[in-house]
């Protein structure tokens, strides 16, 4: 009888899950998505080929994350198709200062993770809700928490600090970095693609609706564009990225905006959507004749190029640039424009390789190599589960 892990990635209105094999290469047998939690709950389950094999819909009333987990577990025999479930792994955005690696969840650890919710109020409560629901429904099923911040705990103390009063730093206000599971996965894949580069100085560009860069040396995080929250650094789909804090004070004074309105502005109303006034989707903006769409794309690319320069300085030079995530893996034009801005670093793009999607997209002989490496955060969690559960 087959044995599987389930990997859960919960957002504010959706829960993604995948049923993974428990041994390398940890292939996903099935992938599911429950979206529209709170509005129009809808489950779609796909097999390994991407074909839809199940759909379910439920009334919106009373349908929260706990109900979504309960309904999914009720479908267990159909989902597992005869397999045995050995554990549940979860993407948890924030591990704070205490959790640098994956841990088996206990009630005490769950309480400690809940205390970190003020550091990631839009993510952490939703990440923890499925853990609680599964613990209630299947208390004997092992659950593993894997942290988006964990990969960046290797950064030097000076890299993590803000220039704030020491008492605030000691209270936990510092740069944590995010997208760590994605960066860790890419580092493992790069070791197979180019072992020499994997031991060198690399910047990985995780470009999706959420976007960030990570500087790595020998596969370990040296610096990241994201800091205390996942709103820092690069311009994103709906997030503004790095912003002069004086702007927020000005808006509070002149427009009477409170904390919740500022939160909505920073996370939901800015970025590609805010600048274009059209969409947060790069595909829509690329196809639009509206000059505001072009301006949004240009600003997105400009911020990436500027931050690459900053991280190259942090590394003391650069040997490779890696593109990953939705835009990084699929947007030929964005890769070309970013690469053109990195010519001063020694990057020459091979147009045909870039159009084909890589994996290597730099020209032969280029001093700086460039690659496209698809990410798999769920696969990384499955690997961690195998390590923790033995």
C-alpha positions as CSV (number, residue, x, y, z in Angstrom):
1,X,0.0,0.0,0.0
2,X,1.3,3.4,-0.9
3,X,2.3,5.9,1.8
4,X,1.9,9.7,1.3
5,X,2.5,13.0,3.0
6,X,0.0,15.8,2.7
7,X,1.5,19.3,2.4
8,X,-0.7,22.3,3.3
9,X,-0.2,25.9,2.3
10,X,-3.0,28.1,3.7
11,X,-3.7,31.7,2.7
12,X,-6.3,34.2,3.8
13,X,-9.1,32.8,1.5
14,X,-7.6,29.6,0.1
15,X,-5.9,26.4,1.1
16,X,-3.5,24.6,-1.3
17,X,-2.6,21.0,-0.6
18,X,-0.6,18.3,-2.3
19,X,-0.2,14.6,-1.7
20,X,3.5,13.7,-2.0
21,X,5.5,10.5,-2.1
22,X,7.5,10.1,1.1
23,X,10.8,9.4,-0.6
24,X,13.0,11.2,-3.1
25,X,12.1,12.7,-5.5
26,X,9.0,13.4,-3.4
27,X,6.7,13.7,-6.4
28,X,3.2,15.1,-6.0
29,X,0.6,12.5,-6.8
30,X,-2.3,14.9,-6.5
31,X,-2.7,18.7,-5.9
32,X,-5.8,20.4,-4.5
33,X,-7.0,23.9,-4.1
34,X,-9.9,25.2,-2.0
35,X,-10.5,28.8,-2.9
36,X,-13.2,31.3,-2.1
37,X,-13.2,30.5,1.6
38,X,-15.8,32.9,3.1
39,X,-17.3,33.8,-0.3
40,X,-17.8,30.8,-2.7
41,X,-15.9,27.7,-1.4
42,X,-14.7,25.5,-4.3
43,X,-12.4,22.5,-4.3
44,X,-10.6,21.4,-7.4
45,X,-8.3,18.3,-7.3
46,X,-5.8,17.5,-10.0
47,X,-3.7,14.5,-10.7
48,X,0.0,14.3,-11.5
49,X,-0.7,15.3,-15.1
50,X,-2.7,18.3,-14.1
51,X,-6.1,16.8,-15.1
52,X,-9.0,17.7,-12.9
53,X,-10.2,14.5,-11.1
54,X,-12.6,16.0,-8.5
55,X,-14.6,19.2,-7.9
56,X,-16.7,20.2,-4.9
57,X,-18.6,23.4,-3.9
58,X,-20.1,24.4,-0.6
59,X,-22.3,27.2,0.7
60,X,-20.3,30.2,2.0
61,X,-22.0,30.6,5.3
62,X,-19.9,29.2,8.2
63,X,-17.2,27.9,5.8
64,X,-13.9,28.9,7.4
65,X,-10.4,27.3,7.3
66,X,-11.4,24.7,9.9
67,X,-14.5,23.7,8.0
68,X,-12.4,23.5,4.8
69,X,-10.0,21.0,6.5
70,X,-12.9,19.0,7.9
71,X,-14.6,18.7,4.5
72,X,-11.3,17.8,2.9
73,X,-10.6,15.1,5.5
74,X,-14.1,13.7,5.0
75,X,-13.1,13.1,1.4
76,X,-10.0,11.2,2.5
77,X,-10.7,7.8,1.0
78,X,-11.4,9.4,-2.4
79,X,-8.3,11.7,-2.2
80,X,-5.9,9.1,-1.0
81,X,-7.2,6.4,-3.4
82,X,-6.1,3.6,-1.2
83,X,-2.9,5.1,0.1
84,X,-2.0,5.7,3.8
85,X,-1.3,9.2,5.1
86,X,1.8,9.4,7.3
87,X,1.9,13.1,8.2
88,X,0.9,16.6,7.4
89,X,3.4,19.3,6.6
90,X,2.6,23.0,6.7
91,X,4.1,26.2,5.3
92,X,4.2,28.7,8.2
93,X,5.3,32.1,7.2
94,X,7.0,33.2,10.5
95,X,9.3,31.2,12.7
96,X,10.6,34.2,14.6
97,X,14.0,33.9,16.3
98,X,13.4,30.5,17.8
99,X,12.6,28.3,14.8
100,X,15.4,28.0,12.2
101,X,14.3,24.6,10.9
102,X,11.3,22.4,10.6
103,X,9.7,21.1,13.8
104,X,7.1,18.6,14.8
105,X,4.1,20.5,16.1
106,X,3.0,20.1,19.7
107,X,0.4,22.1,21.6
108,X,3.2,24.1,23.2
109,X,4.9,24.9,19.9
110,X,1.5,25.8,18.4
111,X,1.0,28.3,21.2
112,X,4.5,29.8,20.6
113,X,3.8,30.1,16.9
114,X,0.5,31.9,17.6
115,X,2.5,34.5,19.6
116,X,4.2,35.4,16.4
117,X,1.0,36.4,14.7
118,X,1.5,40.2,15.3
119,X,4.7,39.9,13.2
120,X,2.7,38.4,10.2
121,X,-1.0,39.3,10.9
122,X,-2.1,38.6,7.3
123,X,-0.4,35.2,7.1
124,X,0.3,33.5,10.4
125,X,-3.2,33.0,11.7
126,X,-4.3,31.4,8.4
127,X,-1.2,29.2,8.4
128,X,-2.0,27.9,11.9
129,X,-5.7,27.4,11.4
130,X,-5.3,24.1,9.4
131,X,-2.8,22.8,12.0
132,X,-5.4,23.3,14.8
133,X,-8.2,21.7,12.7
134,X,-6.1,18.6,11.8
135,X,-5.0,18.3,15.5
136,X,-8.7,18.2,16.5
137,X,-9.8,15.8,13.8
138,X,-6.8,13.5,13.7
139,X,-4.8,14.0,16.9
140,X,-2.4,11.1,16.2
141,X,-1.4,12.3,12.8
142,X,2.2,13.9,13.0
143,X,2.3,17.5,11.8
144,X,5.4,19.3,10.8
145,X,5.8,23.1,10.5
146,X,8.2,24.5,8.0
147,X,9.1,28.2,8.1
148,X,9.6,30.8,5.3
149,X,11.9,32.7,7.6
150,X,14.1,29.7,8.6
151,X,16.4,29.7,5.6
152,X,17.5,33.3,6.4
153,X,18.6,32.6,10.0
154,X,22.1,32.0,8.6
155,X,22.4,35.8,7.9
156,X,24.9,37.8,10.0
157,X,23.5,39.8,12.9
158,X,24.4,43.1,11.3
159,X,22.4,42.1,8.2
160,X,19.3,41.4,10.3
161,X,19.3,44.6,12.4
162,X,17.4,47.9,11.8
163,X,18.9,51.2,13.1
164,X,16.3,51.4,15.9
165,X,16.7,51.6,19.6
166,X,18.2,48.4,21.0
167,X,15.2,47.5,23.1
168,X,13.1,47.2,19.9
169,X,15.6,44.9,18.2
170,X,15.7,42.8,21.3
171,X,11.9,42.7,21.2
172,X,12.1,41.0,17.8
173,X,11.9,44.0,15.4
174,X,14.5,43.0,12.8
175,X,14.9,41.7,9.2
176,X,13.6,38.1,9.0
177,X,13.3,37.6,5.2
178,X,10.7,35.3,3.6
179,X,10.2,32.9,0.6
180,X,12.8,30.8,2.4
181,X,11.3,27.5,1.4
182,X,11.5,28.5,-2.3
183,X,15.1,29.6,-2.0
184,X,16.1,26.5,-0.2
185,X,14.5,24.3,-2.9
186,X,16.3,26.3,-5.7
187,X,19.6,25.9,-3.8
188,X,19.1,22.1,-3.9
189,X,18.3,22.1,-7.6
190,X,21.2,24.4,-8.5
191,X,23.6,21.9,-6.9
192,X,22.6,19.4,-9.5
193,X,22.6,21.9,-12.5
194,X,25.9,23.6,-11.8
195,X,27.8,22.4,-8.7
196,X,30.5,25.0,-9.0
197,X,28.0,27.8,-9.2
198,X,26.1,26.3,-6.2
199,X,29.2,26.9,-4.1
200,X,29.6,30.5,-5.4
201,X,27.9,33.9,-5.1
202,X,24.3,33.7,-6.4
203,X,21.2,35.9,-6.4
204,X,17.9,34.1,-6.7
205,X,15.0,36.2,-8.0
206,X,11.7,34.8,-6.7
207,X,9.3,36.8,-8.9
208,X,5.6,36.2,-8.5
209,X,2.6,38.0,-7.0
210,X,4.9,38.2,-4.0
211,X,8.5,39.0,-5.1
212,X,11.8,39.1,-3.4
213,X,15.5,38.5,-4.0
214,X,17.9,36.5,-1.9
215,X,21.7,36.7,-2.0
216,X,23.4,33.3,-1.4
217,X,26.9,32.2,-0.8
218,X,27.5,28.4,-1.0
219,X,23.8,27.9,-0.8
220,X,23.2,29.8,2.4
221,X,21.3,33.1,2.7
222,X,23.5,36.2,3.1
223,X,20.8,38.9,2.6
224,X,17.3,39.3,1.3
225,X,15.1,42.2,0.1
226,X,12.3,41.3,2.4
227,X,12.7,42.4,6.0
228,X,10.4,42.5,9.0
229,X,7.3,41.8,6.9
230,X,6.6,40.3,3.4
231,X,5.8,43.8,2.2
232,X,9.4,45.1,2.1
233,X,11.8,45.2,-0.8
234,X,10.7,44.7,-4.4
235,X,7.5,46.0,-5.9
236,X,5.0,43.2,-6.1
237,X,1.6,42.4,-7.5
238,X,-0.4,44.4,-4.9
239,X,2.4,45.2,-2.4
240,X,4.4,48.4,-2.6
241,X,7.8,47.1,-1.5
242,X,10.3,49.4,0.1
243,X,8.8,52.7,1.1
244,X,10.1,55.8,3.0
245,X,8.3,55.5,6.4
246,X,7.8,59.2,6.3
247,X,5.2,58.6,3.5
248,X,3.1,56.7,6.0
249,X,3.4,59.5,8.6
250,X,2.4,62.0,6.0
251,X,-0.7,60.1,5.0
252,X,-1.7,59.7,8.6
253,X,-1.4,63.5,9.1
254,X,-2.9,64.7,5.8
255,X,-5.5,62.1,5.1
256,X,-6.3,60.7,8.5
257,X,-5.5,57.2,7.5
258,X,-5.4,54.7,10.4
259,X,-3.3,51.5,10.8
260,X,-5.8,49.2,9.1
261,X,-6.1,51.5,6.1
262,X,-2.3,51.7,5.8
263,X,-2.1,48.0,6.0
264,X,-4.6,47.7,3.1
265,X,-2.7,50.3,1.1
266,X,0.6,48.5,1.5
267,X,-0.5,45.0,1.0
268,X,-3.6,45.1,-1.3
269,X,-3.8,48.4,-3.2
270,X,-0.2,49.1,-4.4
271,X,2.4,47.4,-6.6
272,X,1.6,46.5,-10.2
273,X,-2.1,47.0,-9.4
274,X,-1.7,50.4,-7.9
275,X,0.7,51.9,-10.4
276,X,-1.2,50.5,-13.4
277,X,-4.7,51.0,-12.1
278,X,-5.5,47.9,-14.2
279,X,-4.3,44.6,-12.8
280,X,-1.8,42.9,-10.6
281,X,-1.2,40.2,-13.3
282,X,2.0,40.7,-15.3
283,X,0.4,38.9,-18.3
284,X,-2.5,41.4,-18.4
285,X,-0.1,44.3,-18.2
286,X,2.2,43.0,-20.9
287,X,-0.8,42.7,-23.2
288,X,-2.3,46.1,-22.4
289,X,-1.7,49.2,-24.6
290,X,-2.3,51.5,-21.6
291,X,0.8,53.5,-20.9
292,X,0.2,53.1,-17.1
293,X,0.6,49.3,-17.6
294,X,3.9,49.9,-19.3
295,X,4.9,52.2,-16.5
296,X,4.1,49.6,-13.8
297,X,6.1,46.9,-15.7
298,X,9.1,49.3,-16.1
299,X,9.0,50.2,-12.3
300,X,8.9,46.5,-11.4
301,X,11.9,45.7,-13.5
302,X,13.8,48.8,-12.3
303,X,13.4,47.9,-8.7
304,X,14.7,44.3,-9.4
305,X,17.8,45.7,-11.2
306,X,18.5,48.2,-8.4
307,X,18.2,45.6,-5.7
308,X,20.4,43.1,-7.6
309,X,23.1,45.7,-7.5
310,X,22.7,46.1,-3.7
311,X,22.8,42.3,-3.1
312,X,25.8,41.9,-5.4
313,X,27.6,44.4,-3.2
314,X,26.6,42.4,-0.1
315,X,28.1,39.3,-1.7
316,X,31.3,41.1,-2.8
317,X,30.6,40.2,-6.4
318,X,28.3,37.9,-8.3
319,X,28.7,34.6,-10.2
320,X,25.1,33.7,-11.1
321,X,21.5,35.0,-11.3
322,X,18.5,32.6,-10.9
323,X,14.9,33.3,-12.0
324,X,12.1,31.4,-10.3
325,X,8.4,31.6,-9.3
326,X,5.5,32.5,-11.6
327,X,6.9,35.6,-13.4
328,X,10.5,34.4,-13.1
329,X,9.8,31.1,-14.7
330,X,7.4,32.2,-17.4
331,X,7.9,35.8,-18.4
332,X,10.5,35.9,-21.2
333,X,10.4,39.7,-21.4
334,X,10.9,40.3,-17.7
335,X,14.0,38.0,-17.7
336,X,15.4,39.8,-20.8
337,X,14.8,43.3,-19.3
338,X,16.3,42.4,-16.0
339,X,19.3,40.7,-17.7
340,X,19.9,43.7,-19.8
341,X,20.1,45.8,-16.7
342,X,22.8,43.4,-15.3
343,X,25.1,43.7,-18.3
344,X,27.5,45.7,-16.2
345,X,27.9,42.6,-13.9
346,X,28.9,40.5,-16.9
347,X,25.6,39.0,-17.9
348,X,24.9,38.4,-21.6
349,X,21.6,36.7,-22.4
350,X,21.1,34.1,-25.1
351,X,17.8,35.0,-26.6
352,X,17.0,31.6,-27.9
353,X,17.7,29.9,-24.6
354,X,15.6,32.5,-22.8
355,X,12.7,32.0,-25.2
356,X,12.9,28.3,-24.6
357,X,12.8,28.8,-20.8
358,X,16.2,27.6,-20.0
359,X,17.4,26.1,-17.7
360,X,20.5,28.0,-18.7
361,X,19.7,31.3,-20.4
362,X,23.0,33.1,-20.4
363,X,25.3,33.1,-23.5
364,X,28.3,30.8,-23.6
365,X,31.3,32.7,-22.3
366,X,29.3,35.2,-20.2
367,X,31.1,36.0,-17.0
368,X,27.8,35.9,-15.1
369,X,25.6,32.9,-15.7
370,X,21.8,33.1,-15.6
371,X,19.3,30.2,-15.1
372,X,15.6,29.5,-14.8
373,X,14.9,27.0,-12.0
374,X,11.3,26.2,-11.3
375,X,10.5,26.3,-7.5
376,X,8.6,23.7,-5.5
377,X,7.9,24.9,-2.0
378,X,5.6,21.9,-1.3
379,X,8.3,19.5,-2.5
380,X,10.7,21.2,-0.1
381,X,8.3,20.7,2.8
382,X,7.9,17.0,1.9
383,X,11.7,16.6,2.1
384,X,11.7,18.2,5.5
385,X,8.9,15.9,6.6
386,X,10.9,12.9,5.7
387,X,13.9,14.2,7.6
388,X,11.9,15.0,10.8
389,X,9.9,11.8,10.8
390,X,12.8,9.6,9.8
